[in-house]
């Protein structure tokens, strides 16, 4: 084989390997991101902590959703703490809703199906009419929607508590005799990360979205894209945590 052919093969192998090396570096490098992390939504405050060297460090305390606990369609209890370590989408609805809920939850179903293969993704739908939406009613609704058991929770509980929970997600929920079905609630969807923080990207004008319109196909597609970004961020964090734990273990040996 002459040197010219060898050179061609070296160039070809280099072209084949280069994309993998770039991908590997971007995914696993602790210094670089191959995506723009989503913004944290809500008020924040400064907190002072003490590091391993005993020095005081000022850090940022980001908003997390308030604590809640409700009953699922399977007659089990679930709380926001049970969702720590998971990425999830939250919304508010009621099963007898004659207007926005069918279209909204049809779009939510598309989100569920898109991420059905990701173990750490969930959907949480709170009923704003818990008196009517009993466990049995919610179970029938689950079957009607074709939702995946253990992945999409339909919740019922104390009505006033649920309305306060909606406020904690920066959404509205209330009784309204003038609204279709007697209840008024937001059609928006909220994306929550593994630490209970509301996350969002920015729109084309640079404004923080904060929520995603569940009736808009474009907004739901945007939500799907942002979920992919959040998953990438979570996977990278887990990889870095494992790497740091491994380094500490070796140093301790």
KOLNUPA-972807 format. One record per residue (C-alpha): residue number from 1; residue in one letter; x, y, z. Coordinates in nm, 3 decimals, always signed. Each point is the difference from the previous one (the first is absolute). Example, Ala and Ser with C-alpha at 12.3 -4.5 7.8 and 13.67 -1.06 7.14 Angstrom:
REM KOLNUPA-972807
<site 1, 'A', <+1.230, -0.450, +0.780>>
<site 2, 'S', <+0.137, +0.344, -0.066>>
***
This chain:
REM KOLNUPA-972807
<site 1, 'X', <+0.000, +0.000, +0.000>>
<site 2, 'X', <+0.151, +0.334, -0.101>>
<site 3, 'X', <+0.026, +0.304, +0.225>>
<site 4, 'X', <-0.276, +0.181, -0.188>>
<site 5, 'X', <-0.255, -0.272, +0.082>>
<site 6, 'X', <+0.116, -0.012, +0.361>>
<site 7, 'X', <-0.050, +0.376, +0.030>>
<site 8, 'X', <-0.353, -0.030, -0.141>>
<site 9, 'X', <-0.086, -0.271, +0.253>>
<site 10, 'X', <+0.137, +0.206, +0.288>>
<site 11, 'X', <-0.212, +0.297, -0.108>>
<site 12, 'X', <-0.309, -0.223, -0.034>>
<site 13, 'X', <+0.047, -0.154, +0.344>>
<site 14, 'X', <+0.051, +0.346, +0.144>>
<site 15, 'X', <-0.326, +0.123, -0.152>>
<site 16, 'X', <-0.183, -0.299, +0.145>>
<site 17, 'X', <+0.145, +0.038, +0.349>>
<site 18, 'X', <-0.014, +0.381, +0.027>>
<site 19, 'X', <-0.380, +0.028, +0.048>>
<site 20, 'X', <+0.013, -0.257, +0.279>>
<site 21, 'X', <+0.285, +0.183, +0.174>>
<site 22, 'X', <-0.187, +0.331, -0.024>>
<site 23, 'X', <-0.317, -0.157, +0.138>>
<site 24, 'X', <+0.189, -0.172, +0.281>>
<site 25, 'X', <+0.174, +0.323, +0.098>>
<site 26, 'X', <-0.318, +0.207, -0.004>>
<site 27, 'X', <-0.204, -0.251, +0.201>>
<site 28, 'X', <+0.252, -0.098, +0.263>>
<site 29, 'X', <+0.217, +0.308, +0.037>>
<site 30, 'X', <-0.064, +0.167, +0.335>>
<site 31, 'X', <+0.103, +0.333, -0.147>>
<site 32, 'X', <-0.222, +0.025, -0.308>>
<site 33, 'X', <-0.369, -0.042, -0.082>>
<site 34, 'X', <-0.133, -0.120, -0.334>>
<site 35, 'X', <-0.335, +0.162, +0.085>>
<site 36, 'X', <-0.124, +0.317, +0.166>>
<site 37, 'X', <-0.141, -0.093, +0.344>>
<site 38, 'X', <-0.358, +0.103, +0.068>>
<site 39, 'X', <-0.065, +0.298, +0.224>>
<site 40, 'X', <-0.131, -0.039, +0.355>>
<site 41, 'X', <-0.338, +0.170, +0.044>>
<site 42, 'X', <-0.123, +0.185, +0.309>>
<site 43, 'X', <+0.140, +0.219, +0.276>>
<site 44, 'X', <+0.344, -0.076, +0.135>>
<site 45, 'X', <+0.194, +0.093, +0.311>>
<site 46, 'X', <+0.356, -0.007, +0.131>>
<site 47, 'X', <+0.104, -0.263, +0.254>>
<site 48, 'X', <+0.328, -0.044, +0.187>>
<site 49, 'X', <+0.153, -0.346, +0.031>>
<site 50, 'X', <+0.330, -0.134, +0.135>>
<site 51, 'X', <+0.229, -0.193, -0.237>>
<site 52, 'X', <+0.234, -0.289, +0.081>>
<site 53, 'X', <+0.273, +0.245, +0.101>>
<site 54, 'X', <-0.225, +0.168, +0.255>>
<site 55, 'X', <-0.038, +0.313, -0.213>>
<site 56, 'X', <-0.332, +0.183, -0.035>>
<site 57, 'X', <-0.132, -0.001, -0.355>>
<site 58, 'X', <-0.292, +0.206, -0.131>>
<site 59, 'X', <-0.217, -0.201, -0.236>>
<site 60, 'X', <-0.332, +0.045, -0.180>>
<site 61, 'X', <-0.313, -0.168, +0.133>>
<site 62, 'X', <-0.236, -0.062, -0.294>>
<site 63, 'X', <-0.377, -0.027, +0.026>>
<site 64, 'X', <-0.146, -0.349, +0.041>>
<site 65, 'X', <-0.367, -0.097, -0.015>>
<site 66, 'X', <-0.175, -0.014, +0.341>>
<site 67, 'X', <-0.055, -0.336, +0.168>>
<site 68, 'X', <-0.315, -0.194, -0.087>>
<site 69, 'X', <-0.145, -0.349, +0.039>>
<site 70, 'X', <-0.306, -0.137, -0.182>>
<site 71, 'X', <-0.174, -0.324, -0.094>>
<site 72, 'X', <+0.063, -0.161, -0.340>>
<site 73, 'X', <-0.238, -0.185, -0.232>>
<site 74, 'X', <+0.137, -0.320, +0.156>>
<site 75, 'X', <-0.110, +0.112, +0.349>>
<site 76, 'X', <+0.360, +0.049, +0.113>>
<site 77, 'X', <+0.160, +0.311, +0.145>>
<site 78, 'X', <+0.267, +0.193, -0.186>>
<site 79, 'X', <+0.180, +0.322, +0.095>>
<site 80, 'X', <+0.235, +0.242, -0.166>>
<site 81, 'X', <+0.280, -0.160, +0.204>>
<site 82, 'X', <-0.066, -0.332, -0.174>>
<site 83, 'X', <+0.081, +0.175, -0.327>>
<site 84, 'X', <+0.344, +0.121, +0.107>>
<site 85, 'X', <+0.249, -0.156, -0.238>>
<site 86, 'X', <-0.259, +0.009, -0.280>>
<site 87, 'X', <-0.081, +0.246, -0.276>>
<site 88, 'X', <-0.371, +0.065, -0.036>>
<site 89, 'X', <-0.268, +0.212, -0.165>>
<site 90, 'X', <-0.290, +0.132, +0.213>>
<site 91, 'X', <-0.342, +0.127, -0.104>>
<site 92, 'X', <-0.351, +0.055, +0.139>>
<site 93, 'X', <-0.325, -0.139, -0.145>>
<site 94, 'X', <-0.330, -0.170, +0.087>>
<site 95, 'X', <-0.151, -0.308, -0.159>>
<site 96, 'X', <-0.339, +0.155, -0.087>>
<site 97, 'X', <+0.157, +0.309, -0.159>>
<site 98, 'X', <-0.194, +0.083, -0.319>>
<site 99, 'X', <+0.250, +0.245, -0.145>>
<site 100, 'X', <+0.380, +0.010, +0.019>>
<site 101, 'X', <+0.087, -0.319, +0.191>>
<site 102, 'X', <-0.053, -0.258, -0.277>>
<site 103, 'X', <+0.228, +0.187, -0.241>>
<site 104, 'X', <+0.254, +0.083, +0.270>>
<site 105, 'X', <+0.031, -0.356, +0.126>>
<site 106, 'X', <+0.008, -0.135, -0.355>>
<site 107, 'X', <+0.317, +0.207, -0.043>>
<site 108, 'X', <+0.129, -0.114, +0.340>>
<site 109, 'X', <-0.048, -0.358, -0.122>>
<site 110, 'X', <+0.232, +0.079, -0.291>>
<site 111, 'X', <+0.262, +0.116, +0.251>>
<site 112, 'X', <-0.044, -0.321, +0.198>>
<site 113, 'X', <+0.042, -0.215, -0.310>>
<site 114, 'X', <+0.306, +0.196, -0.116>>
<site 115, 'X', <+0.187, -0.073, +0.325>>
<site 116, 'X', <-0.144, -0.342, +0.082>>
<site 117, 'X', <+0.346, -0.154, -0.027>>
<site 118, 'X', <+0.156, +0.230, +0.262>>
<site 119, 'X', <-0.031, -0.153, +0.346>>
<site 120, 'X', <+0.034, +0.326, +0.193>>
<site 121, 'X', <-0.285, +0.191, -0.168>>
<site 122, 'X', <-0.351, +0.045, +0.146>>
<site 123, 'X', <-0.321, +0.198, -0.058>>
<site 124, 'X', <-0.216, +0.130, +0.287>>
<site 125, 'X', <-0.356, +0.125, -0.064>>
<site 126, 'X', <-0.189, +0.158, +0.292>>
<site 127, 'X', <-0.381, -0.001, -0.007>>
<site 128, 'X', <-0.157, +0.338, +0.079>>
<site 129, 'X', <-0.333, -0.181, +0.067>>
<site 130, 'X', <+0.109, -0.259, +0.259>>
<site 131, 'X', <-0.352, -0.047, +0.138>>
<site 132, 'X', <-0.114, -0.152, -0.330>>
<site 133, 'X', <+0.339, -0.139, -0.103>>
<site 134, 'X', <+0.026, -0.289, +0.242>>
<site 135, 'X', <+0.254, -0.280, -0.026>>
<site 136, 'X', <-0.247, -0.204, -0.206>>
<site 137, 'X', <-0.073, +0.288, -0.237>>
<site 138, 'X', <+0.370, +0.073, -0.046>>
<site 139, 'X', <+0.074, -0.368, -0.066>>
<site 140, 'X', <-0.262, -0.005, -0.275>>
<site 141, 'X', <+0.151, +0.319, -0.141>>
<site 142, 'X', <+0.346, -0.158, +0.001>>
<site 143, 'X', <-0.134, -0.291, -0.205>>
<site 144, 'X', <-0.175, +0.240, -0.236>>
<site 145, 'X', <+0.320, +0.199, -0.054>>
<site 146, 'X', <+0.213, -0.309, -0.052>>
<site 147, 'X', <+0.259, +0.130, +0.243>>
<site 148, 'X', <+0.287, -0.218, +0.115>>
<site 149, 'X', <-0.050, -0.135, +0.356>>
<site 150, 'X', <+0.259, +0.134, +0.240>>
<site 151, 'X', <+0.105, +0.275, -0.242>>
<site 152, 'X', <-0.303, +0.231, -0.007>>
<site 153, 'X', <-0.168, +0.082, +0.332>>
<site 154, 'X', <-0.354, +0.142, +0.025>>
<site 155, 'X', <-0.044, +0.151, +0.345>>
<site 156, 'X', <-0.290, +0.084, +0.230>>
<site 157, 'X', <-0.016, +0.144, +0.350>>
<site 158, 'X', <-0.117, +0.302, +0.195>>
<site 159, 'X', <-0.122, +0.265, -0.242>>
<site 160, 'X', <+0.146, +0.302, +0.178>>
<site 161, 'X', <+0.336, -0.175, +0.034>>
<site 162, 'X', <+0.002, -0.076, -0.373>>
<site 163, 'X', <-0.072, +0.365, -0.081>>
<site 164, 'X', <+0.290, +0.106, +0.222>>
<site 165, 'X', <+0.220, -0.256, -0.175>>
<site 166, 'X', <-0.095, +0.157, -0.334>>
<site 167, 'X', <+0.122, +0.336, +0.128>>
<site 168, 'X', <+0.327, -0.169, +0.097>>
<site 169, 'X', <+0.047, -0.092, -0.366>>
<site 170, 'X', <-0.093, +0.359, -0.100>>
<site 171, 'X', <-0.326, -0.126, -0.152>>
<site 172, 'X', <-0.363, +0.086, +0.072>>
<site 173, 'X', <-0.280, -0.231, +0.119>>
<site 174, 'X', <-0.336, +0.095, +0.150>>
<site 175, 'X', <-0.373, -0.052, -0.004>>
<site 176, 'X', <-0.180, +0.230, -0.244>>
<site 177, 'X', <-0.372, -0.033, -0.071>>
<site 178, 'X', <+0.045, +0.189, -0.326>>
<site 179, 'X', <+0.272, -0.232, -0.134>>
<site 180, 'X', <-0.075, -0.309, -0.208>>
<site 181, 'X', <-0.055, -0.287, +0.243>>
<site 182, 'X', <+0.005, +0.232, +0.303>>
<site 183, 'X', <+0.377, +0.016, +0.042>>
<site 184, 'X', <+0.268, +0.233, -0.128>>
<site 185, 'X', <+0.357, -0.126, -0.033>>
<site 186, 'X', <+0.311, +0.065, -0.203>>
<site 187, 'X', <+0.064, -0.187, -0.323>>
<site 188, 'X', <+0.374, +0.036, +0.057>>
<site 189, 'X', <+0.250, -0.278, +0.066>>
<site 190, 'X', <+0.295, +0.036, +0.238>>
<site 191, 'X', <+0.335, -0.180, -0.024>>
<site 192, 'X', <+0.160, -0.105, +0.330>>
<site 193, 'X', <+0.354, -0.128, +0.048>>
<site 194, 'X', <+0.139, -0.270, +0.231>>
<site 195, 'X', <+0.033, +0.242, +0.292>>
<site 196, 'X', <-0.355, +0.136, -0.019>>
<site 197, 'X', <+0.096, +0.318, -0.185>>
<site 198, 'X', <-0.207, +0.148, -0.283>>
<site 199, 'X', <+0.208, +0.016, -0.317>>
<site 200, 'X', <-0.043, +0.170, -0.337>>
<site 201, 'X', <+0.182, +0.123, -0.306>>
<site 202, 'X', <-0.037, +0.344, -0.157>>
<site 203, 'X', <-0.216, +0.084, -0.297>>
<site 204, 'X', <+0.119, +0.144, -0.331>>
<site 205, 'X', <+0.001, +0.349, +0.153>>
<site 206, 'X', <+0.215, -0.101, +0.295>>
<site 207, 'X', <-0.287, -0.001, +0.251>>
<site 208, 'X', <-0.024, -0.277, +0.257>>
<site 209, 'X', <-0.294, -0.223, -0.094>>
<site 210, 'X', <-0.068, -0.135, +0.348>>
<site 211, 'X', <-0.297, -0.209, -0.119>>
<site 212, 'X', <-0.110, -0.178, -0.319>>
<site 213, 'X', <-0.347, +0.039, -0.150>>
<site 214, 'X', <-0.152, -0.349, -0.001>>
<site 215, 'X', <-0.236, +0.096, -0.285>>
<site 216, 'X', <+0.278, +0.113, -0.232>>
<site 217, 'X', <+0.170, -0.267, -0.212>>
<site 218, 'X', <+0.299, +0.232, -0.044>>
<site 219, 'X', <+0.030, +0.056, +0.375>>
<site 220, 'X', <-0.031, -0.373, +0.072>>
<site 221, 'X', <+0.272, -0.069, -0.257>>
<site 222, 'X', <+0.210, +0.264, +0.175>>
<site 223, 'X', <-0.066, -0.180, +0.328>>
<site 224, 'X', <+0.118, -0.328, -0.149>>
<site 225, 'X', <+0.322, +0.167, -0.114>>
<site 226, 'X', <+0.052, +0.147, +0.347>>
<site 227, 'X', <-0.060, -0.337, +0.165>>
<site 228, 'X', <+0.278, -0.144, -0.217>>
<site 229, 'X', <+0.230, +0.281, +0.116>>
<site 230, 'X', <-0.093, -0.061, +0.364>>
<site 231, 'X', <+0.062, -0.373, -0.036>>
<site 232, 'X', <+0.343, +0.074, -0.149>>
<site 233, 'X', <+0.075, +0.234, +0.290>>
<site 234, 'X', <-0.111, -0.263, +0.252>>
<site 235, 'X', <+0.202, -0.279, -0.164>>
<site 236, 'X', <+0.308, +0.219, -0.008>>
<site 237, 'X', <-0.043, +0.093, +0.367>>
<site 238, 'X', <-0.030, -0.368, +0.093>>
<site 239, 'X', <+0.312, -0.080, -0.202>>
<site 240, 'X', <+0.196, +0.279, +0.170>>
<site 241, 'X', <-0.124, -0.104, +0.345>>
<site 242, 'X', <+0.108, -0.359, -0.065>>
<site 243, 'X', <+0.339, +0.123, -0.124>>
<site 244, 'X', <+0.052, +0.214, +0.312>>
<site 245, 'X', <-0.108, -0.287, +0.227>>
<site 246, 'X', <+0.245, -0.230, -0.175>>
<site 247, 'X', <+0.284, +0.250, +0.045>>
<site 248, 'X', <-0.075, +0.038, +0.373>>
<site 249, 'X', <-0.013, -0.376, +0.041>>
<site 250, 'X', <+0.342, -0.041, -0.162>>
<site 251, 'X', <+0.148, +0.276, +0.216>>
<site 252, 'X', <-0.139, -0.164, +0.313>>
<site 253, 'X', <+0.161, -0.337, -0.084>>
***
